[in-house]
């Protein structure tokens, strides 16, 4: 069994500790749509009593703290919540069924269920759910970091982005989606860099991770196209009497691309009733208007997108300054040129025209798909006041009736940035052990200091 590197162990401890700090500083109900996600968990347990009990006993939700920047929370209120004894019946809170969709909130749901079984107060049940979410994020991202043969420093810094840590330490499905995206991308890069064959159980691993990603949020399934960057001769199919290895020819690649396009067309045809598909078809049909929407969206939300990629905390009401977000992103970009590998990374396919097309294409595609997915939200909120308004929408007309795409947040695009990092070459490969330790330490210290800076902003927001 391969020994886990000291860098990965240090990262695991660091991300766990920082995650717990973000959980402690960010109070329940103060992160986006936490009540909505709790309702999803309750529905997947087939017991609406769970969310009803949480919302009735957790008075912070009714306190008007969300979006009220000048409204601080008294420590007496927190102490009262911490000391309040549970007032619910255990039998009323137990699951009455399980849904496959519970995977979206698996760590949080497990922590909440454990808290219910221990008959803890509602406040501590939520805290337990957050703790399990942090541990899940720490474990999965540590595995990703250990698998990754290159760009470890930049990847670690990205996974330590304050926005990622906030989402990993609250009740939402980003605590599952983000680590799974990091893990899938790390696996693909490992296959490419180490020329590792994909055979047997490797296919199952990839399918399982992709299945979870798609189940959590459909547009991120586009990450599957990264598999096109793996040389075809690394795909091995085991038949009853022989092993078949695909040939690495442009003809085979042409067939593969054709299959992807046919599958894409088939998905559009089969999913005609799906809102994502309807919006996608409208955008493809009207490319000029779609491009205009994207341009207007960037011009309108540029500063907010930069800020919310790195740190817009609480209920989107506690942003860090734009300059600090730019600094963090620039440092991460510069670090991506630095390697701490035993040998200079080549990253085969990503240095070819084909590899660059795949990685850049997936990054652009993710950005586009994620933006398109918010068109439905924008139109319904703009004209009907709610995303959940039960009206039929003609998206061929809708994309002409909104000035820009609303509801977009920078954190949605973190997986797209993650993919783009691997197109950048590692120009500097550090071989000296002491220099490696020094550079790694400086990078991690930067991550810690930046999180302390962010935590101070959060503390000042809620406690003055």
C-alpha positions in Angstrom: 0.0 0.0 0.0 1.3 3.4 -1.0 2.3 5.7 1.8 0.3 8.9 2.0 2.5 12.0 1.4 3.2 14.4 4.2 1.8 17.2 2.1 -1.5 15.5 1.7 -1.7 14.7 5.5 -0.9 18.4 6.2 -3.6 19.5 3.8 -6.2 17.1 5.4 -5.5 18.5 8.8 -5.6 22.1 7.5 -8.8 21.8 5.5 -10.5 20.0 8.4 -9.5 22.7 10.9 -10.4 25.6 8.6 -13.7 23.9 7.7 -14.7 23.6 11.4 -13.8 27.3 11.9 -16.0 28.4 9.0 -18.8 26.2 10.4 -18.5 27.8 13.8 -18.4 31.4 12.4 -21.2 31.0 9.9 -24.4 30.4 11.9 -27.3 28.2 10.8 -29.6 29.6 8.1 -26.9 32.2 7.2 -25.7 30.5 4.0 -27.7 30.5 0.7 -30.8 28.3 0.5 -29.9 26.2 3.6 -33.6 25.8 4.5 -34.3 24.7 0.9 -31.6 22.0 1.1 -32.9 20.9 4.5 -36.3 20.6 2.9 -34.7 18.3 0.2 -33.1 16.2 2.9 -36.5 16.0 4.7 -38.2 15.0 1.4 -35.6 12.3 0.7 -36.3 10.9 4.2 -40.0 11.0 3.3 -40.7 12.9 6.5 -41.8 16.6 6.2 -41.8 16.8 10.0 -38.0 17.2 10.0 -37.9 20.5 8.1 -41.0 21.8 10.0 -39.3 21.1 13.3 -36.0 22.7 12.3 -37.6 25.9 11.0 -39.9 26.3 14.0 -37.2 25.7 16.7 -34.3 27.5 15.1 -35.3 31.2 15.7 -32.3 32.6 13.8 -34.2 32.0 10.6 -37.0 34.4 11.8 -34.6 36.9 13.2 -34.1 38.9 10.0 -30.3 38.5 10.0 -30.1 37.5 6.3 -29.2 40.4 4.0 -29.1 42.8 6.9 -25.5 43.9 7.0 -25.9 46.1 10.0 -27.8 43.5 12.0 -25.5 41.7 14.4 -26.4 38.7 16.5 -26.2 38.8 20.3 -24.0 36.1 21.9 -26.9 35.6 24.4 -29.1 34.4 21.5 -26.5 31.8 20.4 -25.9 30.6 24.0 -29.7 30.2 24.4 -29.9 28.1 21.3 -26.9 26.0 22.4 -28.5 25.3 25.8 -32.1 24.8 24.6 -33.2 21.2 25.2 -34.8 19.3 22.4 -38.6 19.6 22.3 -39.4 17.1 19.6 -40.5 13.4 19.7 -37.9 11.0 18.4 -40.5 9.0 16.5 -41.7 12.1 14.7 -38.2 12.8 13.3 -37.1 9.4 12.1 -36.9 8.7 8.3 -39.9 7.0 6.8 -38.0 6.1 3.6 -34.9 6.8 1.6 -34.4 8.2 -1.8 -31.4 7.8 -4.2 -31.4 11.6 -4.3 -30.2 11.6 -0.7 -26.7 11.2 -2.2 -26.8 14.9 -2.9 -26.6 15.6 0.8 -25.2 12.3 2.0 -22.7 13.6 4.6 -25.0 16.3 6.0 -28.0 13.9 6.0 -25.9 11.3 7.9 -24.9 13.8 10.5 -28.5 15.1 10.9 -29.8 11.5 11.3 -27.1 10.7 13.9 -28.1 13.9 15.8 -31.8 12.9 15.7 -31.0 9.4 17.0 -28.9 11.0 19.8 -31.9 13.3 20.5 -29.7 16.4 20.4 -31.2 19.9 20.3 -31.9 21.2 16.8 -29.0 23.6 16.9 -26.5 20.8 17.6 -28.1 18.6 15.0 -27.4 21.2 12.3 -23.9 21.6 13.6 -23.3 17.8 13.5 -24.6 17.8 9.9 -22.1 20.6 9.0 -19.2 18.7 10.7 -19.9 15.5 8.7 -20.0 17.7 5.5 -16.6 19.2 6.4 -15.1 15.7 7.0 -16.5 14.4 3.7 -15.0 17.4 1.9 -11.6 16.9 3.6 -11.4 13.2 2.9 -12.5 13.3 -0.8 -10.3 16.3 -1.6 -7.3 14.8 0.2 -7.7 11.6 -2.0 -7.9 13.9 -5.1 -4.7 15.7 -4.0 -2.9 12.4 -3.3 -3.9 11.0 -6.7 -2.9 14.1 -8.6 0.7 13.8 -10.1 1.1 17.5 -11.0 -0.1 21.0 -9.9 -0.5 19.9 -6.3 0.1 23.4 -4.9 -2.4 25.1 -7.1 -5.0 22.4 -6.7 -4.6 22.5 -2.9 -5.0 26.3 -2.9 -8.1 26.0 -5.0 -9.6 23.4 -2.7 -8.8 25.8 0.2 -10.6 28.7 -1.5 -12.7 30.3 1.3 -15.9 30.0 -0.9 -15.3 26.2 -1.1 -14.8 26.0 2.6 -18.0 27.9 3.3 -20.0 25.6 1.1 -18.2 22.5 2.6 -19.2 23.6 6.1 -22.9 24.2 5.6 -26.0 22.2 4.7 -26.1 22.1 0.9 -25.1 19.8 -2.0 -22.0 21.8 -2.9 -20.3 19.8 -0.1 -20.7 16.8 -2.3 -20.6 18.3 -5.8 -17.3 20.2 -5.4 -15.1 17.4 -3.9 -16.5 15.0 -6.5 -15.5 17.4 -9.3 -12.0 17.8 -7.8 -11.7 14.0 -7.5 -12.9 13.2 -11.1 -10.5 15.8 -12.6 -7.6 14.5 -10.5 -8.3 10.9 -11.7 -8.3 12.0 -15.4 -5.1 13.9 -15.1 -3.5 10.9 -13.3 -4.5 8.6 -16.2 -2.9 11.0 -18.7 0.3 11.9 -16.8 1.1 8.3 -15.6 -0.2 6.6 -18.8 -2.3 4.4 -16.6 -4.6 1.9 -18.3 -8.3 2.2 -17.7 -9.6 -1.4 -17.1 -12.2 -3.2 -15.1 -12.9 -1.5 -11.8 -11.4 1.8 -13.1 -14.5 2.2 -15.4 -16.8 1.6 -12.4 -15.0 4.3 -10.3 -15.3 6.9 -13.1 -19.0 6.0 -13.7 -19.8 6.2 -10.0 -18.2 9.6 -9.6 -19.8 10.9 -12.7 -23.2 9.5 -11.7 -23.0 11.4 -8.4 -22.0 14.6 -10.1 -24.9 14.4 -12.6 -27.3 13.4 -9.8 -26.3 16.5 -7.8 -26.3 19.0 -10.7 -26.8 18.0 -14.3 -24.7 20.7 -16.1 -21.5 19.5 -14.4 -21.8 16.2 -16.1 -20.0 17.9 -19.0 -16.8 17.0 -17.1 -17.3 13.5 -18.6 -15.8 15.0 -21.9 -12.4 15.2 -20.1 -12.2 11.5 -20.8 -11.6 12.4 -24.5 -8.2 13.8 -23.5 -7.0 10.3 -22.3 -5.2 8.5 -25.2 -7.4 5.8 -26.6 -4.7 3.2 -26.2 -5.1 3.4 -22.5 -8.7 2.2 -22.7 -8.7 -1.6 -22.3 -11.7 -3.8 -22.7 -11.6 -7.3 -21.2 -13.4 -9.9 -23.3 -13.8 -13.6 -22.3 -10.7 -14.7 -24.1 -8.6 -11.6 -24.7 -7.9 -8.0 -23.8 -8.7 -5.4 -26.4 -6.7 -2.2 -26.4 -8.1 0.7 -28.5 -5.8 2.2 -31.1 -4.6 5.8 -30.8 -5.6 7.0 -34.3 -7.3 10.1 -35.6 -9.9 7.9 -37.3 -10.9 6.4 -33.9 -10.9 9.9 -32.4 -13.2 11.1 -35.2 -15.6 8.2 -34.5 -15.5 9.0 -30.8 -16.3 12.7 -31.4 -19.1 11.7 -33.7 -20.5 9.4 -31.0 -20.4 12.2 -28.5 -22.2 14.5 -30.9 -24.9 11.9 -31.6 -25.3 11.2 -27.9 -25.6 15.0 -27.3 -28.3 15.2 -30.0 -30.1 12.2 -28.5 -30.0 13.8 -25.1 -31.6 16.9 -26.4 -34.3 15.0 -28.2 -35.1 12.6 -25.3 -35.1 15.4 -22.7 -37.4 17.8 -24.5 -39.5 18.4 -21.4 -36.4 19.1 -19.3 -36.0 22.8 -18.6 -32.2 22.7 -18.9 -32.6 21.1 -22.4 -35.3 23.6 -23.5 -33.0 26.5 -22.5 -30.0 24.9 -24.2 -32.0 24.4 -27.5 -33.1 28.0 -27.4 -29.5 29.2 -26.9 -28.1 27.1 -29.7 -30.9 28.3 -32.0 -30.1 32.0 -31.2 -26.3 32.1 -30.8 -26.0 35.9 -31.3 -28.6 36.7 -28.6 -26.9 34.1 -26.3 -23.5 35.8 -26.8 -25.1 39.2 -26.1 -26.6 37.8 -22.9 -23.2 36.5 -21.8 -21.5 39.8 -22.5 -24.2 41.8 -20.7 -24.0 39.4 -17.7 -20.2 39.8 -17.4 -20.4 43.6 -17.8 -23.2 43.8 -15.1 -21.8 41.3 -12.6 -18.0 41.3 -13.2 -17.0 42.5 -9.7 -19.5 40.3 -8.0 -18.5 37.2 -10.0 -14.8 37.8 -9.0 -15.8 38.3 -5.4 -18.2 35.4 -5.1 -15.6 33.0 -6.6 -13.3 33.6 -3.7 -15.5 34.8 -0.8 -19.0 36.2 -0.6 -20.1 34.8 2.8 -23.3 34.5 4.8 -26.5 34.9 2.8 -24.6 36.6 0.0 -24.3 39.7 2.2 -20.7 39.6 3.4 -18.3 39.9 0.5 -14.6 40.4 0.6 -13.2 43.4 -1.4 -12.8 42.8 -5.1 -9.0 43.5 -4.8 -8.5 40.7 -2.3 -10.4 38.3 -4.6 -8.2 39.3 -7.5 -5.1 38.8 -5.4 -6.1 35.3 -4.4 -6.9 34.3 -8.0 -3.6 35.8 -9.2 -1.6 33.8 -6.6 -3.4 30.6 -7.5 -2.7 31.3 -11.2 1.0 32.0 -10.5 1.4 28.9 -8.3 0.0 26.7 -11.1 3.2 27.3 -13.0 5.2 25.8 -10.2 5.7 22.1 -9.8 6.9 20.1 -6.8 7.1 16.7 -8.6 9.9 14.2 -8.5 10.2 14.6 -12.3 9.2 17.4 -14.7 5.6 17.0 -15.6 4.8 16.5 -19.3 1.1 16.1 -19.0 1.0 14.4 -22.5 -2.4 15.1 -24.1 -2.8 18.6 -22.6 0.3 19.7 -24.4 -1.1 18.6 -27.8 -3.6 20.5 -29.8 -6.2 17.9 -29.2 -5.6 17.9 -25.4 -5.9 21.7 -25.3 -9.1 21.6 -27.3 -10.6 19.1 -24.9 -9.6 20.9 -21.7 -10.4 24.4 -22.9 -13.6 23.2 -24.6 -14.8 21.6 -21.3 -14.0 24.7 -19.3 -15.8 27.0 -21.8 -18.7 24.5 -22.1 -19.1 24.3 -18.3 -19.1 28.1 -18.1 -21.7 28.3 -20.8 -23.9 25.5 -19.6 -23.9 26.8 -16.0 -24.8 30.3 -17.2 -27.5 29.0 -19.5 -29.0 27.0 -16.6 -29.7 30.3 -14.8 -31.8 31.8 -17.7 -34.9 30.0 -16.4 -34.3 31.4 -12.9 -33.8 34.9 -14.3 -36.9 35.0 -16.5 -39.2 33.6 -13.8 -38.0 35.9 -11.1 -38.0 38.9 -13.4 -41.5 38.4 -14.7 -43.3 36.3 -12.0 -41.4 37.1 -8.8 -40.3 33.5 -8.1 -38.2 30.8 -9.6 -40.9 28.3 -8.7 -43.7 30.1 -10.5 -45.8 27.4 -12.2 -46.0 28.8 -15.7 -45.0 27.6 -19.2 -42.2 29.5 -20.7 -41.1 29.8 -24.3 -37.4 30.1 -24.0 -37.0 31.1 -27.6 -38.7 34.3 -26.6 -37.4 34.4 -23.0 -33.8 34.9 -24.0 -34.8 38.1 -25.8 -36.8 39.4 -22.9 -34.1 39.6 -20.2 -31.3 42.1 -20.3 -28.7 39.7 -18.6 -28.5 36.5 -16.7 -29.2 36.9 -13.0 -28.5 34.7 -10.0 -25.1 33.8 -11.2 -22.4 33.3 -8.5 -18.7 32.9 -9.0 -18.6 29.7 -7.0 -20.6 28.0 -9.7 -17.6 28.3 -12.1 -14.9 26.9 -9.8 -14.9 23.5 -11.6 -14.5 25.4 -14.9 -11.4 27.2 -13.4 -10.2 23.9 -12.1 -10.1 22.4 -15.6 -8.5 25.4 -17.1 -5.6 25.2 -14.6 -4.2 22.1 -16.3 -3.8 23.9 -19.7 -1.1 26.0 -18.1 2.4 24.5 -18.1 4.5 23.9 -15.1 7.4 26.1 -16.1 9.3 25.8 -12.9 9.9 22.4 -11.4 11.4 22.4 -8.0 13.7 19.5 -7.2 15.5 20.6 -4.1 13.7 19.2 -1.1 14.3 22.2 1.2 13.0 24.6 -1.5 10.0 22.4 -2.0 9.1 22.5 1.7 9.7 26.3 1.7 7.4 27.0 -1.3 4.8 24.5 -0.1 4.8 26.2 3.4 4.5 29.7 1.9 1.5 28.6 -0.2 -0.2 27.0 2.7 0.6 29.9 5.0 -1.0 32.2 2.4 -4.1 30.1 2.4 -4.3 30.1 6.2 -3.8 33.9 6.4 -6.3 34.6 3.7 -8.9 32.4 5.6 -8.1 34.2 8.8 -8.7 37.5 7.0 -12.1 36.1 5.7 -13.1 34.7 9.1 -12.4 38.1 10.6 -14.8 39.7 8.1 -17.5 37.1 8.9 -17.0 37.6 12.7 -17.3 41.3 12.3 -20.4 40.9 10.2 -22.3 38.8 12.8 -20.8 39.8 16.1 -19.6 43.3 15.5 
